[in-house]
Every structure is written in structure tokens, then in C-alpha cells.
Amino acid sequence: MRHAEAEDGERLDPTRGLTDTGKRQAKMMGQWLNRQADRPELVVESNMRRSIQTAKRVAKRLDVYRLRTYAIDPDGEPRKALKTLKRLTEDNVVTSVLAVTHGPLVEQISAYLTGSDPDQIKFAHGAIAYFGDDGRVRWFVTPEIVARDAGEADEVTADALGVAEAALAMAVGSI
């Protein structure tokens, strides 16, 4: 999972927190995850405030505990992050872990697992990908999809609304 929408600032600033929209996104995604059959048994957060705030809200909805590691900080390395997550899974005797990390690391991990080009993968804030034991993507969901399906359109980020409005304008202009 990429952390929910954060305040503007430097990519490696550990003090950047979530926006109000980001806080609602994290809560909503946790509620959605709680309704899934293969829900996480452990939430792992980076050392950045925005990841911690996201993980706290998600873990609360899942009623699971959280752990913290530098391995999933924004400048982390995909193989090291995956090795650390595997170790945490084994050490805590769980089968499913949600890592709340950052771009570009989340895209790099996904590319590593799928053999894809990381430049071709984009995680929106709050997006979650579920990988099976074989490294294949089982599903991918964004806050925009969850909000639409839950009738919670106010959870959609301003960026996503801007993209949707631009697409609509282009579609109307081509008619």
C-alpha cells in the first residue's frame, strides 16, 4: 500500500503528515480491507509520519498490530524490503502482511514481483495491491474505486477529480 494523501513537501521529509483527505482515505481503505476474505494479519509501516498515520488508521480497522521498519522508507531497495517483510511475517507467525510504504518504492517492489518496468506502474495515494504467494497480482484497488463503490465520493482526492474532469472535458470536446 502506498500511504494516503500527504501534505506537500520534500519526498524524504519524515515529518510530512496526512492531509484531512488522506486521513479519511486511510480509514476508508482499512474498513474496505476488513471486509476482504484475505485480510492482513499485520501492518508494517515505514519511519515516515505519513506512513505511520496511514498504518495506524488501517490497523485500527483491521484490529491488528503494527511494526515499523526502515526497509520500506521511500529510499528503500525492493529486494531488501521484501526480505524484511518475509522475515517479519515468519517472526510474527502470520501469513498476510500489509506494508504501508511510499512511491517510488511501492512501484519498484511491484515491478520486481511482476517482472515489469517500474516506470509503467503508478500507485495513487492510498492504493493497495494484493500479491499471492507466487508474486502474482491478485487485485489492485484505489481509494477512488472504494469511494465510488461505497458512495463516498468526498474521499476522492482533488487530483483524481481533476483528472476525471479533464477526461470528461476531452470526451465532450471530441463529440
C-alpha positions in Angstrom: 0.0 0.0 0.0 1.1 3.5 -0.7 0.5 5.9 2.2 -2.6 8.0 1.9 -2.6 11.6 0.6 0.1 13.6 2.3 0.9 17.3 2.8 3.1 18.9 0.2 6.8 18.8 0.9 10.1 17.1 0.3 9.9 13.4 -0.6 12.3 12.3 2.2 10.9 14.7 4.9 10.0 12.3 7.7 7.7 14.9 9.4 5.2 15.2 6.5 1.8 14.1 7.7 -1.5 13.2 6.0 -4.0 15.8 4.8 -7.6 15.6 6.0 -8.4 13.7 2.8 -5.5 11.3 3.5 -6.8 10.6 7.0 -10.3 9.8 5.6 -8.7 7.7 2.8 -6.7 5.6 5.3 -9.8 5.0 7.4 -11.9 4.0 4.4 -9.2 1.7 3.0 -8.9 0.0 6.4 -12.7 -0.5 6.5 -12.6 -1.9 3.0 -9.7 -4.3 3.8 -11.6 -5.5 6.9 -14.4 -6.8 4.7 -12.0 -8.8 2.5 -11.5 -12.6 2.8 -7.7 -12.4 2.8 -7.3 -9.5 5.2 -3.8 -8.7 6.5 -2.8 -10.0 9.9 -0.1 -7.5 10.5 0.5 -3.9 9.3 4.1 -2.8 8.7 4.9 0.9 8.5 7.9 3.0 7.4 9.6 5.5 9.7 7.8 8.4 7.9 5.0 10.2 9.7 2.6 9.8 6.7 3.1 6.1 6.6 2.7 5.8 10.4 -0.5 7.8 10.3 -1.9 5.7 7.4 -0.9 2.4 9.1 -2.4 3.4 12.4 -5.8 4.1 10.8 -5.7 0.9 8.7 -4.5 -1.3 11.5 -7.3 0.0 13.8 -10.0 -1.0 11.3 -8.3 -4.4 11.0 -7.8 -4.8 14.7 -4.2 -5.9 14.1 -0.9 -4.7 15.4 1.8 -2.6 13.6 5.5 -2.9 13.3 8.0 -0.3 11.9 11.0 -0.8 9.7 13.4 1.4 7.8 13.4 -1.2 5.0 10.2 0.4 3.5 11.2 4.0 3.7 10.9 5.9 0.4 14.6 5.4 -0.5 14.4 1.6 0.3 15.6 -1.2 -2.0 12.9 -3.6 -3.3 14.7 -6.9 -2.5 15.8 -5.7 0.9 12.2 -4.6 1.7 10.8 -7.9 0.6 13.3 -9.8 2.6 12.5 -7.8 5.7 8.7 -8.3 5.1 9.2 -12.0 4.8 11.3 -12.1 8.0 8.6 -10.1 9.8 5.9 -12.5 8.5 7.9 -15.5 9.8 8.9 -13.9 13.1 5.3 -13.0 13.9 3.7 -16.2 12.6 1.3 -14.5 10.2 0.5 -15.3 6.6 -0.6 -11.9 5.3 1.1 -8.5 5.8 0.2 -5.1 4.6 3.3 -2.9 4.1 2.4 0.9 4.1 5.2 2.4 2.1 5.9 5.1 -0.4 6.5 5.9 -4.1 8.7 5.1 -5.8 9.5 2.1 -3.6 6.0 0.6 -3.9 6.2 0.7 -7.7 9.7 -0.8 -7.6 8.5 -3.7 -5.4 5.5 -4.3 -7.7 7.8 -4.3 -10.7 10.2 -6.6 -9.1 7.5 -9.1 -8.2 5.8 -9.0 -11.6 8.9 -8.6 -13.8 7.5 -5.3 -15.1 9.0 -1.9 -15.8 8.7 0.3 -12.6 8.1 3.3 -14.8 4.9 1.7 -16.1 3.4 1.2 -12.6 1.8 4.1 -10.7 0.2 3.8 -7.3 -2.1 6.6 -6.3 -2.0 7.7 -2.6 -3.8 5.0 -0.6 -3.8 2.4 -3.4 -3.3 -1.3 -2.4 -2.1 -4.2 -4.5 -2.5 -7.8 -3.2 0.1 -10.3 -4.2 -0.3 -14.0 -3.8 2.4 -16.3 -2.6 3.6 -16.8 -6.2 4.2 -13.0 -6.6 1.2 -12.5 -8.9 -1.1 -9.6 -8.5 -4.5 -10.9 -7.2 -6.1 -7.5 -7.1 -5.4 -3.7 -7.1 -7.7 -1.1 -5.7 -7.5 2.7 -5.2 -9.4 5.0 -2.8 -11.3 6.3 -5.8 -12.7 2.9 -6.6 -13.5 2.1 -3.0 -15.2 5.6 -2.5 -17.2 5.2 -5.7 -18.4 1.7 -4.7 -19.1 2.8 -1.1 -20.9 6.0 -2.2 -18.2 8.1 -0.5 -17.2 10.4 -3.3 -15.9 13.0 -0.9 -13.0 10.6 -0.1 -11.6 11.1 -3.7 -8.6 13.3 -3.9 -8.7 16.6 -5.6 -6.1 15.3 -8.1 -8.3 12.4 -9.1 -11.2 14.7 -9.5 -9.1 17.0 -11.7 -8.1 14.1 -13.9 -11.7 12.9 -14.2 -12.9 16.4 -15.1 -10.1 16.8 -17.7 -11.1 13.4 -19.2 -14.7 14.4 -19.3 -13.9 17.8 -20.9 -11.8 16.0 -23.6 -14.6 13.5 -24.2 -17.2 16.2 -24.5 -14.9 18.3 -26.8 -14.5 15.4 -29.2 -18.2 14.9 -29.7 
